[in-house]
Amino acid sequence: MGTIGENVSVRGGSDSAGVGGIVEVSNGAGASSSGNVAIQSAASAEEDSGASGDVLVLSGSASSGPSGRIEVGSGASSLSSSGGVSLTSGDSMGGDAGSVLVSAGDSASGVGGGSVGVAAGAGVESGSVSVSGGRSESGKGSIMSISGGDTE
C-alpha cells in the first residue's frame, strides 16, 4: 500500500532539424472483423476513497506554426451503418456527475476565435439535432442558455 505501479512510456524519436517520429497504435485486421483498440485508465482498487486516473489526449504546443489537431471519428462503411461517436461523462452514485464541455479557443492576436459547429447528417432522411436539459428529481429543472458573444 502506498506504492506506485510502474510507468510505461511510448514515444517517437526527436529530430532537432526535421520532423519527429510518429507513434501509431493500431489493431489487427481480421477476415470478418478487425480487433478493438482500447485506451483507458484502470479502476481504483480502493472502494471507498480511491480515484481512477485521467486519460488525456493532447496535441503539442507550437511556437511559430499551428499546433497539432485532434480528430476523433468513426470509419466510413460502404455496405452497412457507420459507427457512432459518443462523448459522455460517467454517472455518479455519490456526488456530482462529470460535465461535458465543448469549446473553441480564443485568439489573443485580434484574429477570429475558433468556432463550434453542430450539424446533422444529410440523407434520404436527414439526421436530427437535439439539445435538452437533464431530468430533475428534486423539482429544480435545468437552465438552458444560448447567447452571442460580446463586442468591445
C-alpha positions as a LaTeX table, in Angstrom:
\begin{tabular}{lrrr}
\hline
Residue & $x$ (\AA) & $y$ (\AA) & $z$ (\AA) \\
\hline
Met1 & 0.00 & 0.00 & 0.00 \\
Gly2 & 1.26 & 3.49 & $-0.76$ \\
Thr3 & 3.39 & 2.42 & $-3.72$ \\
Ile4 & 3.05 & 3.42 & $-7.36$ \\
Gly5 & 2.88 & 0.96 & $-10.24$ \\
Glu6 & 5.46 & 1.02 & $-12.99$ \\
Asn7 & 5.15 & 3.60 & $-15.77$ \\
Val8 & 5.03 & 2.76 & $-19.46$ \\
Ser9 & 6.09 & 5.40 & $-21.96$ \\
Val10 & 5.93 & 5.08 & $-25.73$ \\
Arg11 & 7.27 & 7.97 & $-27.78$ \\
Gly12 & 8.60 & 8.68 & $-31.21$ \\
Gly13 & 12.12 & 9.87 & $-31.72$ \\
Ser14 & 13.10 & 13.54 & $-31.73$ \\
Asp15 & 14.71 & 15.39 & $-34.62$ \\
Ser16 & 16.08 & 18.89 & $-33.99$ \\
Ala17 & 16.29 & 19.73 & $-37.70$ \\
Gly18 & 13.26 & 17.98 & $-39.17$ \\
Val19 & 10.13 & 16.12 & $-38.19$ \\
Gly20 & 9.90 & 14.00 & $-35.06$ \\
Gly21 & 8.94 & 10.34 & $-35.14$ \\
Ile22 & 5.37 & 9.05 & $-35.35$ \\
Val23 & 3.68 & 6.90 & $-32.71$ \\
Glu24 & 0.92 & 4.71 & $-34.08$ \\
Val25 & $-1.33$ & 2.33 & $-32.18$ \\
Ser26 & $-3.47$ & 0.16 & $-34.42$ \\
Asn27 & $-5.47$ & $-3.01$ & $-34.29$ \\
Gly28 & $-5.13$ & $-6.11$ & $-36.42$ \\
Ala29 & $-7.24$ & $-6.86$ & $-39.46$ \\
Gly30 & $-9.43$ & $-9.96$ & $-39.48$ \\
Ala31 & $-11.45$ & $-11.88$ & $-42.05$ \\
Ser32 & $-14.79$ & $-10.85$ & $-40.51$ \\
Ser33 & $-13.90$ & $-8.03$ & $-38.13$ \\
Ser34 & $-10.85$ & $-6.09$ & $-37.04$ \\
Gly35 & $-9.77$ & $-6.05$ & $-33.41$ \\
Asn36 & $-10.52$ & $-3.26$ & $-30.94$ \\
Val37 & $-8.21$ & $-0.54$ & $-29.65$ \\
Ala38 & $-8.84$ & 0.47 & $-26.04$ \\
Ile39 & $-7.12$ & 3.29 & $-24.17$ \\
Gln40 & $-8.36$ & 3.64 & $-20.63$ \\
Ser41 & $-7.24$ & 4.29 & $-17.11$ \\
Ala42 & $-7.67$ & 1.48 & $-14.62$ \\
Ala43 & $-10.32$ & 1.50 & $-11.91$ \\
Ser44 & $-9.18$ & 2.29 & $-8.40$ \\
Ala45 & $-8.64$ & $-0.64$ & $-6.07$ \\
Glu46 & $-9.81$ & 1.45 & $-3.10$ \\
Glu47 & $-13.60$ & 1.12 & $-2.93$ \\
Asp48 & $-14.25$ & 4.00 & $-0.53$ \\
Ser49 & $-11.75$ & 6.69 & $-1.42$ \\
Gly50 & $-9.74$ & 5.79 & $-4.50$ \\
Ala51 & $-9.85$ & 7.71 & $-7.77$ \\
Ser52 & $-9.19$ & 6.40 & $-11.24$ \\
Gly53 & $-6.53$ & 8.01 & $-13.38$ \\
Asp54 & $-7.16$ & 10.58 & $-16.11$ \\
Val55 & $-6.97$ & 9.89 & $-19.83$ \\
Leu56 & $-5.53$ & 12.86 & $-21.69$ \\
Val57 & $-5.45$ & 13.29 & $-25.46$ \\
Leu58 & $-3.47$ & 16.41 & $-26.28$ \\
Ser59 & $-1.65$ & 17.84 & $-29.24$ \\
Gly60 & 1.64 & 19.58 & $-28.62$ \\
Ser61 & 2.09 & 23.33 & $-28.44$ \\
Ala62 & 3.79 & 25.21 & $-31.26$ \\
Ser63 & 5.82 & 28.41 & $-31.09$ \\
Ser64 & 5.67 & 29.61 & $-34.69$ \\
Gly65 & 3.41 & 27.28 & $-36.68$ \\
Pro66 & $-0.01$ & 25.82 & $-35.99$ \\
Ser67 & $-0.32$ & 23.32 & $-33.17$ \\
Gly68 & $-1.44$ & 19.79 & $-33.99$ \\
Arg69 & $-5.09$ & 18.99 & $-34.36$ \\
Ile70 & $-7.04$ & 16.21 & $-32.69$ \\
Glu71 & $-9.54$ & 14.26 & $-34.71$ \\
Val72 & $-11.99$ & 11.74 & $-33.28$ \\
Gly73 & $-14.25$ & 9.94 & $-35.71$ \\
Ser74 & $-15.60$ & 6.63 & $-36.84$ \\
Gly75 & $-14.76$ & 4.99 & $-40.12$ \\
Ala76 & $-16.96$ & 5.00 & $-43.19$ \\
Ser77 & $-18.93$ & 1.93 & $-44.21$ \\
Ser78 & $-19.81$ & 1.03 & $-47.77$ \\
Leu79 & $-22.37$ & $-1.74$ & $-47.08$ \\
Ser80 & $-23.66$ & $-1.16$ & $-43.55$ \\
Ser81 & $-24.11$ & 1.60 & $-40.96$ \\
Ser82 & $-21.07$ & 3.64 & $-39.97$ \\
Gly83 & $-20.01$ & 3.68 & $-36.34$ \\
Gly84 & $-21.25$ & 6.37 & $-33.97$ \\
Val85 & $-19.17$ & 8.75 & $-31.89$ \\
Ser86 & $-20.12$ & 9.34 & $-28.26$ \\
Leu87 & $-18.67$ & 11.90 & $-25.87$ \\
Thr88 & $-20.08$ & 11.30 & $-22.41$ \\
Ser89 & $-19.18$ & 11.73 & $-18.78$ \\
Gly90 & $-19.71$ & 8.97 & $-16.27$ \\
Asp91 & $-22.66$ & 8.64 & $-13.93$ \\
Ser92 & $-22.15$ & 9.31 & $-10.23$ \\
Met93 & $-23.67$ & 7.37 & $-7.36$ \\
Gly94 & $-22.42$ & 9.65 & $-4.58$ \\
Gly95 & $-21.64$ & 13.12 & $-5.95$ \\
Asp96 & $-21.99$ & 15.36 & $-8.96$ \\
Ala97 & $-21.68$ & 13.67 & $-12.33$ \\
Gly98 & $-18.97$ & 14.94 & $-14.66$ \\
Ser99 & $-19.64$ & 17.69 & $-17.18$ \\
Val100 & $-19.01$ & 17.68 & $-20.91$ \\
Leu101 & $-17.61$ & 20.92 & $-22.30$ \\
Val102 & $-17.13$ & 21.68 & $-25.97$ \\
Ser103 & $-15.42$ & 25.00 & $-26.55$ \\
Ala104 & $-13.34$ & 26.71 & $-29.20$ \\
Gly105 & $-10.12$ & 28.58 & $-28.48$ \\
Asp106 & $-9.71$ & 32.31 & $-28.02$ \\
Ser107 & $-7.42$ & 34.38 & $-30.22$ \\
Ala108 & $-5.02$ & 36.72 & $-28.42$ \\
Ser109 & $-3.82$ & 38.39 & $-31.62$ \\
Gly110 & $-7.10$ & 40.02 & $-32.56$ \\
Val111 & $-7.84$ & 37.47 & $-35.26$ \\
Gly112 & $-11.06$ & 35.44 & $-35.03$ \\
Gly113 & $-11.63$ & 32.97 & $-32.26$ \\
Gly114 & $-12.45$ & 29.36 & $-33.05$ \\
Ser115 & $-15.96$ & 28.25 & $-33.98$ \\
Val116 & $-18.14$ & 25.44 & $-32.63$ \\
Gly117 & $-20.44$ & 23.79 & $-35.10$ \\
Val118 & $-23.16$ & 21.20 & $-34.59$ \\
Ala119 & $-24.75$ & 19.72 & $-37.69$ \\
Ala120 & $-26.88$ & 16.70 & $-38.52$ \\
Gly121 & $-26.02$ & 14.46 & $-41.45$ \\
Ala122 & $-27.75$ & 14.64 & $-44.80$ \\
Gly123 & $-29.51$ & 11.68 & $-46.39$ \\
Val124 & $-32.82$ & 10.49 & $-47.76$ \\
Glu125 & $-33.99$ & 11.21 & $-44.22$ \\
Ser126 & $-31.66$ & 13.76 & $-42.61$ \\
Gly127 & $-30.43$ & 13.37 & $-39.06$ \\
Ser128 & $-31.70$ & 15.40 & $-36.11$ \\
Val129 & $-30.06$ & 17.88 & $-33.76$ \\
Ser130 & $-31.38$ & 17.68 & $-30.23$ \\
Val131 & $-30.38$ & 19.76 & $-27.19$ \\
Ser132 & $-32.10$ & 19.05 & $-23.90$ \\
Gly133 & $-31.61$ & 19.69 & $-20.21$ \\
Gly134 & $-31.33$ & 16.89 & $-17.69$ \\
Arg135 & $-34.27$ & 15.48 & $-15.75$ \\
Ser136 & $-34.54$ & 16.60 & $-12.14$ \\
Glu137 & $-35.87$ & 14.56 & $-9.23$ \\
Ser138 & $-35.75$ & 17.46 & $-6.75$ \\
Gly139 & $-38.09$ & 19.89 & $-8.50$ \\
Lys140 & $-35.35$ & 22.13 & $-9.92$ \\
Gly141 & $-35.07$ & 21.76 & $-13.67$ \\
Ser142 & $-32.17$ & 22.57 & $-15.96$ \\
Ile143 & $-31.32$ & 26.04 & $-17.26$ \\
Met144 & $-30.58$ & 26.35 & $-20.97$ \\
Ser145 & $-28.88$ & 29.46 & $-22.26$ \\
Ile146 & $-27.80$ & 30.46 & $-25.77$ \\
Ser147 & $-26.13$ & 33.81 & $-26.24$ \\
Gly148 & $-23.99$ & 35.61 & $-28.76$ \\
Gly149 & $-20.58$ & 37.00 & $-27.90$ \\
Asp150 & $-19.93$ & 40.48 & $-26.54$ \\
Thr151 & $-18.25$ & 43.17 & $-28.59$ \\
Glu152 & $-15.60$ & 45.58 & $-27.38$ \\
\hline
\end{tabular}
